[in-house]
Amino acid sequence: MPSSRDLQYWLALSKTPELGPARLKILYEHFKSAQNIREASKQQFMEVEGIGPLTAEIIFNAINQIDINEKLAWRSHGTVEE
């Protein structure tokens, strides 16, 4: 079973508009965990087959704009995120 931290990383990745199911699968196959994807550098993204410099930068910037704690805040307040 994944750790709660890994689940938090998956939540953040799933909320990243630039990452659809196909791209997430490719990234997971390369990096082997959601945490590794979340912590990857632009250069590391470019090492993934089919991801060039522009796509690597878009993914890197999008992932690093997601605030995991903000996405989890609805849990403690009992409200549904929009």
N, C-alpha and C positions, 0 to 999 in steps of 0.2 A: 504494500500500500504506500502511495506517495506521502512524503512528509507534509505537514501543514505549510511549511515554507515553499515547497515545490508546488503545492496547490495555489499558493498566492502568486507565484510566478506564472502559472498557467492562466490564472484569472487575468493578470495584467496583459499577457500575450493575447488572450482571447478578446480583450478590449482594444486591441491595436488595429485600427481599420485597414492598415496596409498589409496585415497578415491574415490571409484567408486560410482555409483548411489545407489546400495543396502546398502553399508556401510553408506553413507551420510543419507539415509532415516532412518536407525536405530539410528544414532547419533542424527538426528533432532527430532525423536520421544522421545528420552531420554532427550535431553537438551532444546528442545522447541524453540531455535533460533540459527542462524548462529553465532551470537556474543558469546553465551554461549559455543558453540562448540569450537570456536577459542580461548576462554579464559580458557578452561578446563585444569585441571592438569592431569598428568599421572594417579594419583589415581582415579580421577573422570572418566577417560576413562575406567579404570578397573571395575568400577561399572556397566558398560553397559553390558547387557547379551551377551555373545559370544565373548567378548573382554578380552583377558588375558594380563598378564604383558608385553610380547614381543610385541604384537600388539599395546597395549596402548603406549608403548615407541616409536614404529615406527610412529604411528599417531601423537603423541605429537611432536616429532622431525620434522616430515615433515611439519606440520602446522606452526611451529615456524620458519621455514626456508623461508617461503613465505613472500615477502615484498609487501604488498598491494599497497603502493605508486608506486613501480616499475611497477607493473602490470597495474596501471592506467596511467602511464606516456605516453603511446602511444596515449591516448585521447587528451592530450594537444599538442602533436607534429604532430598529423594527420597521423601517420603511423600505420601500422598493426603489431601487435606482432607476432613473429614467434612461 
